[in-house]
Amino acid sequence: MSTANTATFTDYDRTRTSFFSALYRFQRVLPGLLAMLMISIFSNNLAGAPNPFTLENLFHWLDGVIGPVNHQPVFGILNSNFVWNPLLLGLIIGNAFGVPDTWKPGLSYIHMLMPLGIIMLAPHFMLWHATKLGVVPIAIIVASLFFTATATLLIAKWFKLDDRHGSIIAGGLSTGDPHVCAILMPLIKAKGGQVVNALVCVLVFGLVAMMALPYLGAWLDIPQSCFGLASVVGVGNGHQALSAAFARGYEAGRYALWYDIGRHVIMPAGFIYVFIVMFIRKLRYRNDPSVKATGHLNSFPLWLGVFIFFWILTTLHVFKEPAHHAIFNMVKWDFSLAASALGLSLSFKDIARPGLKGLAVTFVAGSLRIAVLLAALVVCIKTGLLPVAP
Amino acid sequence: MDRNRHTTDESGFDFMANSGQEEQDRDTLGIAFAVLIIAVLTVFQYWKLY
């Protein structure tokens, strides 16, 4: 790399002419963009890229060989999706072959792709869809989300876990959506290793909860229709929750599919809540060296405001089908590219460095959530607040 | 301090670093592209182009 080009990247403010300067010169970013593109189209089945040799198809094939577990694909339970497939491939490539310096300017596009993808997610969360569930189930889902997020943040503090790591776990665990671990990364200013470590914590807890919850449900004699709600709110990712419900019974599984809409559409409230709590904390304890979450952010991020604006438009039915699906296809492209760069940026040591403390926090917080959730469900069933299907 | 070979090149450019004016510009680009894509896909549907 020439001295002139070095100055371009190390002295951005001096050479900046407009906000387009963050795109750098096309020749400089091309190798990195091509690397992200190749990893993406060999990871996921993306709109407009008809490549059959993808990691997604390999996992589907293996799912067919292994067979379903309680009606759910094994790799779905292990959280194979459009974010974590390219991350896994990038991680393997980066650790096996290294990351050439020529790729690095292009890989920096991850910082533009994250807000871009998160904003485009907004049309995916139609709050109106949840209203059909009824007041009490919605109240339980919402209460569980805020309780879990708050409890996880407090438990992480008691365990003296890095607050960035604790925030990512709080987001992933409370929403039951491991995507939130990645979504919170640019808001919390978490390290990539903390994000992937937190994802593993949420997934491992989800696997244990997935196996334990059906026994607890049977022991407490929770009817199958209500157990569907318990599994959606109390386990980990969507496939883990459905597997737990189908393990209890077919009706429980069908009700879990029904209640999952409620958990899904309020997911943004979970990551926005975790961010706001940690942002206010940072502003209050600015001089405390242990307060690292949200990093150098001094004002509410404009792009998060844009996301909320589009979320409001979504509730007003501005985005109809198939526009919503077309936008979501772009989200898949965006997150695939960004996750490729994130995977390339990490060594296995980065992921292991936060240690097992995060796992302990996740298990304590997750177990507490299950205990409170089951107690609340039993009370609601006994008092007739929660309707039991005949 | 040793450089992170995964993220930092020989000149010291770290592609995972994101702060200052550069961060603001990246955010602005993200917002601009997102608004553009959402608006185009939505308006095209309203115009029955797909």
Interface residues (C-beta under 8 A of the other chain):
Chain A: M1 N5 T6 F9 T10 Y12 D13 R16 F19 F20 S21 A22 L23 G32 G94 G98 V99 D101 K104 P105 L107 S108 I110 H111 M112 L113 M114 P115 L116 I119 M120 A122 P123 P186 G192 G295 H296 P301 L302 W303 V306 F310 V318 F319 K320 P322 A323 A326 I327 M330 A341 L344 S345 L346 S347 D350
Chain B: R5 H6 T7 T8 D9 E10 S11 G12 F13 D14 F15 M16 N18 S19 G20 Q21 E22 E23 Q24 D25 R26 D27 T28 L29 G30 I31 F33 A34 V35 I37 I38 L41 T42 F44 Q45 Y50
